[in-house]
Amino acid sequence: MFHPTRPRPAQLAKLAALCAVGVPTAIFSYFWVHGRKAWSPKDKLTEPLPGDDLLFKDDPFLRLQEEIEIDAPREVVWEVLSQLGTRKGGWYALAWLERLFTFHIYNTFDYVEDWQDVEVGDFLFYHQAGVGSQIMDVKPGEYFTSLSDTRRPPTAQGGMALLPPFGLKQFAWTWNFVLQELPNGRTRFVNRCDTTMRPFNKLIPKALVVIILGSPSVFMVRKMLEKVKQLAEGRQPASLVDSVVRRMGVWSDDARPRPLGARHA
């Protein structure tokens, strides 16, 4: 008669250790592989863009740049970008995943007039506890730039400059959103993020920044780019739940919801 052999405690410990290392490694590797498909070509990484001067001149930095081409004019894409933010229309990525990690983010794909203004000094909240970056420069229809820097904390109410608990003394990053016109009414949307820290050359702190902060960022930014493209091109399907509930309402012409992007324009 066959009697299955029970795994020994040492074998279970090895399996647990393998899972503890292997599962996060697989997840973070997938994030980079997925996000990499939106990375800018190497020759585009050094092109001058708005916001390049936000860090100090002697700051060494890491650069993450992703981009996408959109079949819609720049002014249509801009109305989608204007509504980015946790306290506005969300980040157009995977809101359910963001909420799983405690981010109070809900995506809204309607055009909201009150969310269209982007002004210097506004704060882009990523997390409701105060993590985010402050808008430093705006050219409506073309770009806005933002900065989080522990050397120059934000002035916006409730906004903070993040200092990750990785043994760092200083931490700063820019997050810049740039639209460039392409032929035939198309738009290039470039998303550039430069990050510096002190100390900069210590392997473990830098690796923790790249792995723990960089991996989710590269993944979620690609998702955001794809959703901005979908919205601007008028391909965002209507929410089934919203459609059902809204049929029970009586709307004035001014109050009726309007979709973002090409369908609204």
Backbone as CSV, one residue per row, in Angstrom:
resi,resn,N_x,N_y,N_z,CA_x,CA_y,CA_z,C_x,C_y,C_z
1,MET,0.854,-1.199,0.000,0.000,0.000,0.000,0.893,1.253,0.000
2,PHE,0.544,2.240,-0.849,1.364,3.444,-0.987,1.045,4.440,0.126
3,HIS,2.086,4.929,0.774,1.933,5.953,1.812,2.720,7.181,1.384
4,PRO,2.044,8.303,1.102,2.760,9.509,0.669,3.699,10.006,1.763
5,THR,4.858,10.465,1.343,5.847,10.973,2.290,5.560,12.436,2.584
6,ARG,5.485,12.757,3.847,5.248,14.136,4.242,6.533,14.949,4.088
7,PRO,6.409,16.174,3.568,7.612,17.002,3.445,8.199,17.318,4.822
8,ARG,9.485,17.308,4.886,10.169,17.613,6.135,10.153,19.119,6.399
9,PRO,10.308,19.539,7.666,10.342,20.974,7.995,11.388,21.741,7.188
10,ALA,12.559,21.111,6.968,13.610,21.790,6.205,13.174,22.028,4.759
11,GLN,12.441,21.056,4.183,11.956,21.208,2.820,10.903,22.306,2.728
12,LEU,10.037,22.338,3.757,9.020,23.390,3.784,9.656,24.771,3.910
13,ALA,10.705,24.858,4.715,11.395,26.136,4.886,12.027,26.594,3.576
14,LYS,12.619,25.646,2.835,13.216,25.987,1.542,12.152,26.434,0.546
15,LEU,11.007,25.747,0.558,9.923,26.117,-0.349,9.379,27.500,-0.027
16,ALA,9.226,27.777,1.278,8.740,29.092,1.693,9.720,30.191,1.284
17,ALA,11.027,29.913,1.466,12.039,30.896,1.085,12.034,31.131,-0.419
18,LEU,11.864,30.051,-1.178,11.814,30.166,-2.635,10.633,31.018,-3.076
19,CYS,9.480,30.794,-2.451,8.287,31.579,-2.779,8.468,33.045,-2.385
20,ALA,9.088,33.260,-1.212,9.278,34.620,-0.715,10.158,35.433,-1.650
21,VAL,11.109,34.769,-2.296,11.995,35.456,-3.227,11.442,35.410,-4.655
22,GLY,10.959,34.246,-5.047,10.558,34.040,-6.437,9.320,34.808,-6.849
23,VAL,8.305,34.863,-5.980,7.054,35.533,-6.350,7.263,37.031,-6.569
24,PRO,7.871,37.765,-5.609,8.112,39.194,-5.871,9.006,39.435,-7.084
25,THR,10.031,38.572,-7.261,10.918,38.724,-8.411,10.144,38.574,-9.718
26,ALA,9.251,37.601,-9.761,8.448,37.386,-10.965,7.528,38.574,-11.224
27,ILE,6.910,39.095,-10.165,5.991,40.224,-10.324,6.725,41.463,-10.807
28,PHE,7.846,41.812,-10.137,8.592,43.002,-10.521,9.192,42.856,-11.919
29,SER,9.621,41.649,-12.282,10.156,41.413,-13.628,9.077,41.634,-14.672
30,TYR,7.862,41.169,-14.383,6.751,41.376,-15.314,6.458,42.865,-15.475
31,PHE,6.508,43.609,-14.369,6.277,45.050,-14.455,7.243,45.695,-15.440
32,TRP,8.528,45.353,-15.345,9.529,45.958,-16.224,9.350,45.500,-17.668
33,VAL,9.078,44.231,-17.870,8.879,43.723,-19.232,7.675,44.403,-19.878
34,HIS,6.596,44.552,-19.124,5.388,45.186,-19.645,5.643,46.666,-19.944
35,GLY,6.219,47.389,-18.987,6.446,48.813,-19.168,7.455,49.127,-20.248
36,ARG,8.399,48.224,-20.441,9.470,48.443,-21.408,8.938,48.664,-22.823
37,LYS,7.788,48.116,-23.129,7.227,48.234,-24.477,6.827,49.666,-24.816
38,ALA,6.774,50.524,-23.799,6.437,51.925,-24.052,7.646,52.846,-23.881
39,TRP,8.821,52.280,-23.591,9.997,53.120,-23.382,10.331,53.914,-24.633
40,SER,10.839,55.121,-24.411,11.266,55.952,-25.524,12.516,55.371,-26.178
41,PRO,12.689,55.598,-27.484,13.939,55.195,-28.127,15.133,55.865,-27.444
42,LYS,16.264,55.191,-27.485,17.454,55.677,-26.774,17.848,57.081,-27.195
43,ASP,17.715,57.406,-28.479,18.123,58.725,-28.953,17.188,59.833,-28.487
44,LYS,16.008,59.463,-27.966,15.062,60.464,-27.474,15.270,60.794,-25.997
45,LEU,16.085,60.015,-25.310,16.255,60.205,-23.876,17.024,61.475,-23.533
46,THR,17.774,61.999,-24.489,18.571,63.199,-24.227,17.982,64.450,-24.884
47,GLU,16.850,64.339,-25.550,16.258,65.525,-26.160,15.797,66.485,-25.070
48,PRO,16.009,67.787,-25.245,15.556,68.754,-24.240,14.034,68.769,-24.161
49,LEU,13.522,68.707,-22.937,12.081,68.750,-22.710,11.778,69.680,-21.543
50,PRO,10.574,70.243,-21.492,10.202,71.057,-20.341,10.355,70.266,-19.039
51,GLY,10.875,70.945,-18.020,11.060,70.316,-16.719,12.442,69.763,-16.478
52,ASP,13.293,69.794,-17.511,14.643,69.265,-17.335,15.464,70.081,-16.336
53,ASP,15.050,71.312,-16.068,15.814,72.191,-15.186,15.302,72.183,-13.748
54,LEU,14.377,71.301,-13.412,13.791,71.322,-12.068,14.741,70.780,-11.006
55,LEU,15.519,69.762,-11.330,16.555,69.313,-10.407,17.742,70.267,-10.493
56,PHE,18.601,70.253,-9.478,19.784,71.110,-9.514,20.758,70.610,-10.586
57,LYS,21.564,71.547,-11.125,22.435,71.217,-12.249,23.419,70.098,-11.942
58,ASP,23.902,70.031,-10.694,24.907,69.029,-10.353,24.295,67.747,-9.800
59,ASP,22.973,67.600,-9.876,22.323,66.384,-9.381,22.537,65.226,-10.350
60,PRO,23.140,64.126,-9.902,23.095,62.914,-10.732,21.677,62.361,-10.687
61,PHE,21.226,61.718,-11.746,19.837,61.276,-11.739,19.646,60.027,-12.577
62,LEU,18.576,59.322,-12.251,18.080,58.213,-13.056,16.910,58.732,-13.875
63,ARG,16.769,58.263,-15.106,15.695,58.751,-15.979,14.821,57.601,-16.455
64,LEU,13.529,57.788,-16.289,12.540,56.883,-16.867,11.697,57.693,-17.836
65,GLN,11.643,57.256,-19.080,10.857,57.971,-20.086,10.058,56.982,-20.907
66,GLU,8.751,57.196,-20.930,7.850,56.374,-21.727,7.016,57.304,-22.603
67,GLU,6.566,56.785,-23.728,5.811,57.635,-24.645,4.855,56.803,-25.488
68,ILE,3.931,57.519,-26.122,2.962,56.862,-26.989,2.504,57.860,-28.037
69,GLU,2.148,57.375,-29.213,1.594,58.225,-30.257,0.079,58.058,-30.289
70,ILE,-0.612,59.179,-30.392,-2.065,59.197,-30.264,-2.693,59.768,-31.532
71,ASP,-3.712,59.108,-32.024,-4.419,59.550,-33.228,-5.497,60.567,-32.860
72,ALA,-5.039,61.677,-32.304,-5.936,62.774,-31.939,-5.085,64.035,-31.820
73,PRO,-5.661,65.207,-32.092,-4.888,66.450,-31.993,-4.522,66.773,-30.549
74,ARG,-3.540,67.622,-30.415,-2.978,67.919,-29.099,-4.010,68.508,-28.133
75,GLU,-4.898,69.355,-28.642,-5.874,69.985,-27.743,-6.846,68.960,-27.159
76,VAL,-7.112,67.893,-27.887,-7.995,66.848,-27.366,-7.272,66.023,-26.309
77,VAL,-6.010,65.705,-26.563,-5.234,64.957,-25.568,-5.068,65.789,-24.300
78,TRP,-4.905,67.083,-24.451,-4.704,67.951,-23.298,-5.893,67.911,-22.339
79,GLU,-7.086,67.868,-22.856,-8.239,67.845,-21.949,-8.261,66.563,-21.108
80,VAL,-7.693,65.486,-21.637,-7.588,64.254,-20.855,-6.523,64.409,-19.777
81,LEU,-5.356,64.953,-20.150,-4.276,65.148,-19.181,-4.679,66.090,-18.060
82,SER,-5.466,67.095,-18.391,-5.847,68.101,-17.401,-6.558,67.491,-16.204
83,GLN,-7.191,66.361,-16.407,-7.987,65.767,-15.331,-7.240,64.688,-14.553
84,LEU,-5.930,64.562,-14.801,-5.141,63.597,-14.046,-5.014,64.020,-12.587
85,GLY,-5.021,63.045,-11.698,-4.807,63.320,-10.277,-5.786,62.573,-9.403
86,THR,-5.328,62.191,-8.233,-6.175,61.439,-7.308,-7.423,62.224,-6.933
87,ARG,-7.317,63.537,-6.830,-8.459,64.365,-6.443,-9.232,64.885,-7.653
88,LYS,-8.836,64.436,-8.836,-9.569,64.756,-10.046,-10.102,63.458,-10.657
89,GLY,-9.673,63.172,-11.885,-10.229,62.020,-12.597,-9.483,60.721,-12.417
90,GLY,-8.490,60.694,-11.498,-7.704,59.490,-11.296,-6.458,59.500,-12.156
91,TRP,-5.824,58.325,-12.283,-4.593,58.224,-13.070,-4.776,57.340,-14.300
92,TYR,-5.999,56.987,-14.621,-6.316,56.251,-15.846,-5.521,54.965,-15.997
93,ALA,-5.145,54.360,-14.874,-4.440,53.082,-14.930,-5.368,52.011,-14.365
94,LEU,-4.857,51.174,-13.505,-5.666,50.107,-12.900,-6.112,50.550,-11.507
95,ALA,-7.239,51.252,-11.448,-7.679,51.825,-10.183,-7.931,50.752,-9.123
96,TRP,-8.429,49.581,-9.529,-8.692,48.516,-8.555,-7.389,48.048,-7.911
97,LEU,-6.294,48.026,-8.694,-5.004,47.623,-8.147,-4.447,48.715,-7.240
98,GLU,-4.635,49.955,-7.635,-4.186,51.074,-6.804,-4.931,51.078,-5.469
99,ARG,-6.228,50.816,-5.492,-6.984,50.777,-4.236,-6.553,49.596,-3.361
100,LEU,-6.150,48.499,-3.984,-5.659,47.345,-3.232,-4.443,47.718,-2.397
101,PHE,-3.658,48.672,-2.912,-2.463,49.130,-2.194,-2.725,50.446,-1.467
102,THR,-3.969,50.677,-1.056,-4.433,51.758,-0.174,-4.543,53.118,-0.854
103,PHE,-4.363,53.203,-2.173,-4.521,54.480,-2.856,-6.005,54.719,-3.123
104,HIS,-6.503,55.859,-2.670,-7.934,56.168,-2.813,-8.157,56.789,-4.199
105,ILE,-8.109,55.944,-5.230,-8.153,56.414,-6.615,-9.340,55.779,-7.336
106,TYR,-10.130,56.626,-7.961,-11.264,56.185,-8.771,-11.213,56.943,-10.089
107,ASN,-11.120,56.218,-11.182,-11.031,56.862,-12.487,-12.388,57.388,-12.942
108,THR,-12.385,58.589,-13.479,-13.580,59.209,-14.036,-13.300,59.577,-15.482
109,PHE,-14.118,59.084,-16.388,-13.877,59.293,-17.808,-14.837,60.297,-18.415
110,ASP,-15.501,61.087,-17.581,-16.338,62.181,-18.051,-15.526,63.471,-18.100
111,TYR,-15.920,64.346,-19.004,-15.342,65.685,-19.070,-15.932,66.522,-17.936
112,VAL,-15.065,67.070,-17.075,-15.515,67.880,-15.943,-14.862,69.255,-16.059
113,GLU,-15.654,70.259,-16.291,-15.135,71.600,-16.530,-14.251,72.082,-15.392
114,ASP,-14.637,71.816,-14.156,-13.876,72.287,-12.996,-12.501,71.630,-12.885
115,TRP,-12.290,70.527,-13.576,-11.001,69.829,-13.518,-10.086,70.193,-14.673
116,GLN,-10.512,71.072,-15.551,-9.730,71.376,-16.742,-8.594,72.366,-16.489
117,ASP,-8.669,73.125,-15.418,-7.623,74.104,-15.126,-6.415,73.420,-14.492
118,VAL,-5.242,73.698,-15.021,-3.972,73.239,-14.458,-3.124,74.473,-14.216
119,GLU,-2.745,74.727,-12.966,-2.047,75.960,-12.627,-0.791,75.673,-11.821
120,VAL,0.192,76.545,-11.973,1.409,76.448,-11.178,1.037,76.521,-9.699
121,GLY,1.615,75.629,-8.907,1.307,75.575,-7.479,0.300,74.510,-7.117
122,ASP,-0.469,74.026,-8.108,-1.371,72.908,-7.846,-0.550,71.689,-7.421
123,PHE,-1.190,70.807,-6.670,-0.491,69.606,-6.208,-1.142,68.377,-6.820
124,LEU,-0.306,67.537,-7.430,-0.776,66.271,-7.983,-0.686,65.211,-6.890
125,PHE,-1.785,64.931,-6.254,-1.784,63.908,-5.207,-1.773,62.526,-5.855
126,TYR,-0.824,61.668,-5.419,-0.824,60.266,-5.822,-1.550,59.430,-4.778
127,HIS,-1.311,59.768,-3.515,-1.912,59.062,-2.381,-2.560,60.087,-1.478
128,GLN,-3.667,59.713,-0.888,-4.422,60.648,-0.063,-3.675,61.098,1.187
129,ALA,-2.616,60.377,1.592,-1.845,60.774,2.769,-0.949,61.972,2.487
130,GLY,-0.779,62.346,1.214,0.005,63.533,0.893,1.108,63.324,-0.106
131,VAL,1.382,62.072,-0.501,2.433,61.815,-1.488,2.009,62.371,-2.840
132,GLY,2.925,63.064,-3.487,2.618,63.614,-4.795,3.711,64.563,-5.232
133,SER,3.398,65.396,-6.218,4.365,66.378,-6.699,3.639,67.671,-7.038
134,GLN,4.366,68.790,-6.889,3.766,70.098,-7.109,4.035,70.572,-8.531
135,ILE,3.006,71.126,-9.153,3.146,71.609,-10.524,3.995,72.880,-10.531
136,MET,5.046,72.853,-11.370,6.023,73.932,-11.388,5.896,74.835,-12.615
137,ASP,5.406,74.289,-13.708,5.283,75.083,-14.932,4.171,74.491,-15.789
138,VAL,3.443,75.353,-16.455,2.330,74.921,-17.306,2.323,75.756,-18.583
139,LYS,2.165,75.090,-19.706,1.823,75.756,-20.958,0.596,75.040,-21.487
140,PRO,-0.588,75.619,-21.262,-1.827,74.919,-21.616,-1.823,74.399,-23.042
141,GLY,-2.226,73.151,-23.175,-2.268,72.520,-24.475,-0.965,71.868,-24.886
142,GLU,0.121,72.103,-24.125,1.423,71.572,-24.524,2.112,70.747,-23.431
143,TYR,2.163,71.255,-22.207,2.862,70.497,-21.167,2.538,71.039,-19.783
144,PHE,2.780,70.219,-18.774,2.948,70.689,-17.407,4.022,69.851,-16.744
145,THR,4.764,70.484,-15.830,5.870,69.822,-15.144,5.595,69.801,-13.652
146,SER,6.184,68.829,-12.952,5.955,68.735,-11.510,7.201,68.242,-10.804
147,LEU,7.294,68.549,-9.503,8.481,68.251,-8.713,8.101,67.844,-7.297
148,SER,8.801,66.833,-6.787,8.795,66.508,-5.362,10.250,66.492,-4.924
149,ASP,10.607,67.300,-3.921,12.014,67.450,-3.529,12.074,67.725,-2.030
150,THR,12.724,66.840,-1.293,12.816,67.023,0.160,13.641,68.244,0.532
151,ARG,14.446,68.763,-0.393,15.222,69.976,-0.132,14.367,71.227,-0.276
152,ARG,13.261,71.085,-1.016,12.326,72.199,-1.234,10.910,71.636,-1.116
153,PRO,10.447,71.371,0.106,9.133,70.740,0.285,8.029,71.574,-0.360
154,PRO,6.953,70.934,-0.791,5.863,71.654,-1.473,5.167,72.632,-0.545
155,THR,4.570,73.633,-1.137,3.842,74.648,-0.375,2.342,74.396,-0.379
156,ALA,1.866,73.465,-1.197,0.432,73.190,-1.295,-0.068,72.510,-0.026
157,GLN,-1.239,72.901,0.423,-1.823,72.331,1.624,-2.000,70.823,1.495
158,GLY,-1.434,70.075,2.449,-1.599,68.624,2.482,-0.604,67.851,1.656
159,GLY,0.249,68.540,0.890,1.225,67.854,0.045,2.567,67.708,0.737
160,MET,3.231,66.590,0.549,4.529,66.357,1.180,5.533,65.880,0.137
161,ALA,6.815,66.051,0.472,7.898,65.504,-0.336,8.301,64.171,0.277
162,LEU,8.185,63.115,-0.500,8.440,61.765,0.011,9.931,61.531,0.243
163,LEU,10.268,60.937,1.402,11.626,60.489,1.711,11.532,59.005,2.044
164,PRO,11.793,58.132,1.050,11.655,56.686,1.295,12.570,56.212,2.422
165,PRO,12.113,55.248,3.215,12.892,54.770,4.367,13.975,53.769,3.962
166,PHE,14.843,54.192,3.031,15.874,53.300,2.516,17.271,53.767,2.922
167,GLY,17.361,54.549,3.991,18.656,55.078,4.396,19.073,56.302,3.603
168,LEU,18.109,57.008,3.000,18.401,58.195,2.207,18.304,59.455,3.059
169,LYS,19.129,60.446,2.722,19.078,61.740,3.392,18.256,62.744,2.588
170,GLN,18.258,62.584,1.272,17.491,63.457,0.384,16.897,62.628,-0.742
171,PHE,15.776,63.095,-1.251,15.136,62.380,-2.355,14.319,63.382,-3.160
172,ALA,14.448,63.301,-4.479,13.708,64.222,-5.347,13.415,63.550,-6.677
173,TRP,12.281,63.924,-7.260,11.982,63.446,-8.609,11.099,64.462,-9.331
174,THR,11.193,64.432,-10.651,10.297,65.221,-11.491,9.366,64.257,-12.218
175,TRP,8.186,64.741,-12.523,7.254,63.969,-13.357,6.624,64.956,-14.316
176,ASN,6.986,64.836,-15.593,6.617,65.836,-16.582,5.806,65.219,-17.717
177,PHE,4.796,65.942,-18.170,3.843,65.485,-19.166,3.920,66.424,-20.365
178,VAL,4.374,65.907,-21.496,4.668,66.752,-22.649,3.922,66.231,-23.877
179,LEU,3.273,67.147,-24.593,2.572,66.816,-25.836,3.271,67.506,-26.997
180,GLN,3.567,66.740,-28.047,4.201,67.291,-29.244,3.337,66.968,-30.465
181,GLU,3.171,67.975,-31.319,2.371,67.776,-32.526,3.088,66.868,-33.514
182,LEU,2.328,65.985,-34.126,2.813,65.139,-35.204,1.980,65.433,-36.451
183,PRO,2.448,65.036,-37.630,1.664,65.269,-38.851,0.292,64.591,-38.789
184,ASN,-0.613,65.111,-39.596,-1.954,64.537,-39.773,-2.777,64.552,-38.495
185,GLY,-2.608,65.597,-37.682,-3.434,65.752,-36.494,-3.180,64.737,-35.401
186,ARG,-1.971,64.191,-35.346,-1.630,63.211,-34.329,-0.752,63.868,-33.264
187,THR,-0.546,63.166,-32.140,0.175,63.730,-31.002,1.136,62.705,-30.406
188,ARG,2.310,63.155,-30.072,3.264,62.346,-29.298,3.156,62.768,-27.839
189,PHE,2.841,61.827,-26.973,2.729,62.079,-25.540,3.944,61.470,-24.848
190,VAL,4.767,62.349,-24.255,6.003,61.915,-23.592,5.857,62.093,-22.091
191,ASN,6.232,61.073,-21.352,6.172,61.080,-19.901,7.592,60.877,-19.376
192,ARG,8.184,61.918,-18.820,9.579,61.851,-18.361,9.657,62.030,-16.852
193,CYS,10.418,61.153,-16.212,10.630,61.218,-14.761,12.121,61.104,-14.481
194,ASP,12.698,62.117,-13.819,14.091,62.093,-13.376,14.117,61.999,-11.857
195,THR,14.971,61.124,-11.333,15.036,60.886,-9.893,16.467,61.023,-9.395
196,THR,16.650,61.763,-8.316,17.948,61.870,-7.672,17.787,61.594,-6.180
197,MET,18.889,61.254,-5.545,18.858,60.920,-4.117,20.238,61.143,-3.523
198,ARG,20.274,61.225,-2.224,21.543,61.325,-1.511,21.522,60.364,-0.327
199,PRO,22.506,59.448,-0.268,23.606,59.227,-1.213,23.100,58.596,-2.509
200,PHE,23.802,58.893,-3.614,23.372,58.426,-4.917,24.047,57.123,-5.333
201,ASN,25.272,56.924,-4.915,26.058,55.802,-5.422,26.071,54.579,-4.515
202,LYS,25.280,54.580,-3.459,25.197,53.383,-2.623,24.230,52.398,-3.263
203,LEU,24.714,51.175,-3.467,23.982,50.197,-4.262,22.630,49.840,-3.666
204,ILE,22.583,49.528,-2.374,21.343,49.022,-1.787,20.226,50.069,-1.802
205,PRO,20.464,51.315,-1.325,19.384,52.303,-1.399,18.896,52.554,-2.826
206,LYS,19.843,52.636,-3.772,19.442,52.885,-5.157,18.651,51.705,-5.710
207,ALA,19.090,50.491,-5.379,18.380,49.303,-5.856,16.969,49.255,-5.290
208,LEU,16.810,49.639,-4.023,15.482,49.636,-3.416,14.567,50.654,-4.098
209,VAL,15.117,51.814,-4.431,14.329,52.826,-5.138,13.883,52.294,-6.496
210,VAL,14.819,51.689,-7.236,14.499,51.185,-8.568,13.480,50.057,-8.500
211,ILE,13.680,49.123,-7.576,12.817,47.944,-7.513,11.453,48.276,-6.915
212,ILE,11.448,48.903,-5.742,10.191,49.079,-5.007,9.367,50.246,-5.560
213,LEU,10.031,51.328,-5.950,9.291,52.471,-6.499,9.260,52.460,-8.029
214,GLY,10.383,52.082,-8.644,10.458,52.130,-10.097,9.620,51.081,-10.797
215,SER,9.581,49.867,-10.233,8.864,48.781,-10.903,7.370,49.069,-11.048
216,PRO,6.667,49.433,-9.966,5.249,49.770,-10.160,5.051,50.980,-11.075
217,SER,5.989,51.932,-11.005,5.844,53.147,-11.810,5.905,52.846,-13.295
218,VAL,6.899,52.044,-13.701,7.052,51.764,-15.133,5.843,51.002,-15.670
219,PHE,5.258,50.171,-14.830,4.078,49.401,-15.223,2.845,50.291,-15.314
220,MET,2.595,51.090,-14.257,1.382,51.896,-14.210,1.423,53.046,-15.218
221,VAL,2.624,53.581,-15.487,2.715,54.660,-16.471,2.324,54.149,-17.857
222,ARG,2.776,52.943,-18.209,2.364,52.418,-19.517,0.845,52.259,-19.573
223,LYS,0.253,51.758,-18.488,-1.202,51.633,-18.457,-1.874,52.993,-18.623
224,MET,-1.309,54.028,-17.979,-1.864,55.372,-18.094,-1.764,55.874,-19.538
225,LEU,-0.593,55.681,-20.171,-0.415,56.113,-21.549,-1.450,55.473,-22.470
226,GLU,-1.646,54.184,-22.289,-2.598,53.472,-23.139,-4.021,53.971,-22.926
227,LYS,-4.374,54.267,-21.679,-5.728,54.752,-21.413,-5.920,56.175,-21.934
228,VAL,-4.903,57.028,-21.792,-4.995,58.380,-22.347,-5.212,58.305,-23.857
229,LYS,-4.495,57.434,-24.521,-4.662,57.236,-25.969,-6.082,56.786,-26.285
230,GLN,-6.577,55.825,-25.531,-7.922,55.301,-25.769,-8.970,56.389,-25.577
231,LEU,-8.828,57.168,-24.513,-9.779,58.232,-24.229,-9.725,59.313,-25.309
232,ALA,-8.509,59.769,-25.628,-8.369,60.858,-26.591,-8.884,60.465,-27.962
233,GLU,-8.747,59.202,-28.310,-9.210,58.733,-29.624,-10.697,58.386,-29.629
234,GLY,-11.359,58.557,-28.476,-12.795,58.301,-28.418,-13.155,56.840,-28.404
235,ARG,-12.256,55.988,-27.914,-12.507,54.547,-27.917,-12.832,53.985,-26.534
236,GLN,-13.016,54.869,-25.544,-13.335,54.401,-24.203,-14.811,53.994,-24.141
237,PRO,-15.105,52.710,-23.860,-16.517,52.301,-23.788,-17.211,52.904,-22.576
238,ALA,-18.478,53.136,-22.702,-19.257,53.673,-21.585,-19.359,52.639,-20.475
239,SER,-19.345,53.107,-19.244,-19.495,52.214,-18.105,-20.915,51.647,-18.073
240,LEU,-21.015,50.338,-17.975,-22.325,49.698,-17.934,-23.113,50.137,-16.713
241,VAL,-22.449,50.169,-15.558,-23.133,50.577,-14.323,-23.611,52.017,-14.436
242,ASP,-22.720,52.917,-14.896,-23.117,54.321,-15.040,-24.281,54.469,-16.009
243,SER,-24.232,53.726,-17.113,-25.301,53.832,-18.116,-26.649,53.426,-17.533
244,VAL,-26.651,52.339,-16.744,-27.902,51.866,-16.147,-28.443,52.888,-15.156
245,VAL,-27.559,53.387,-14.280,-28.006,54.336,-13.250,-28.452,55.647,-13.883
246,ARG,-27.737,56.108,-14.896,-28.050,57.399,-15.493,-29.365,57.386,-16.264
247,ARG,-29.804,56.232,-16.685,-31.094,56.156,-17.358,-32.251,56.467,-16.398
248,MET,-31.967,56.397,-15.110,-33.003,56.692,-14.112,-33.031,58.167,-13.742
249,GLY,-32.155,58.970,-14.372,-32.081,60.377,-14.010,-32.750,61.274,-15.028
250,VAL,-33.027,62.476,-14.601,-33.537,63.528,-15.476,-32.468,64.608,-15.526
251,TRP,-31.975,64.893,-16.737,-30.826,65.780,-16.891,-31.229,67.073,-17.584
252,SER,-30.623,68.174,-17.112,-30.664,69.399,-17.913,-29.571,69.287,-18.965
253,ASP,-29.657,70.106,-19.997,-28.647,70.050,-21.062,-27.253,70.363,-20.536
254,ASP,-27.154,71.294,-19.587,-25.848,71.682,-19.058,-25.254,70.609,-18.152
255,ALA,-26.088,69.847,-17.473,-25.599,68.887,-16.489,-25.309,67.511,-17.076
256,ARG,-25.795,67.248,-18.259,-25.643,65.915,-18.825,-24.158,65.554,-18.960
257,PRO,-23.746,64.351,-18.510,-22.335,63.944,-18.606,-21.849,63.896,-20.049
258,ARG,-20.591,64.291,-20.223,-19.977,64.270,-21.541,-18.673,63.483,-21.452
259,PRO,-18.425,62.586,-22.377,-17.202,61.777,-22.324,-15.976,62.616,-22.639
260,LEU,-14.851,62.223,-22.064,-13.586,62.848,-22.409,-13.183,62.475,-23.832
261,GLY,-12.301,63.290,-24.396,-11.663,62.906,-25.644,-12.429,63.284,-26.889
262,ALA,-12.178,62.541,-27.963,-12.686,62.874,-29.280,-14.198,62.933,-29.337
263,ARG,-14.879,62.068,-28.581,-16.349,62.049,-28.646,-16.935,63.327,-28.082
264,HIS,-16.208,63.923,-27.094,-16.675,65.197,-26.566,-16.306,66.346,-27.488
265,ALA,-15.046,66.311,-27.993,-14.564,67.400,-28.839,-15.381,67.525,-30.110
